[in-house]
Amino acid sequence: MSNHKQLYFLTEDVLWRLVGQGTHPGAQQADDRFRAIKAAGGAPQCFYSEFNGFSVLDENDPEQMRRSISMEQRAKPFPI
């Protein structure tokens, strides 16, 4: 599988570090969504692929939870 199709899981700390580095377009928007979900009492999960960019899902939402579980099964920790 090429790196373009590889899916990565990001912790909140890793996402925050990417925002600080400014090396990944969309990281700030993903961090904003992550924090908004968390502030609303949700359970945010963040994923990244070079092909699709960032996806931030709320595991308290049943539909997003199913998608997150599917993505988690394929995701590797983000290399930092």
Buried (B, 14 or more C-beta within 10 A) or exposed (E): EEEEEBBBBBEBEBBBBBBEEEEBEEBBEBBEBBBEBEEEEBBBBBBBBEEEBBBBBBBEBEEBBEBBEEBBEBBEEBEE
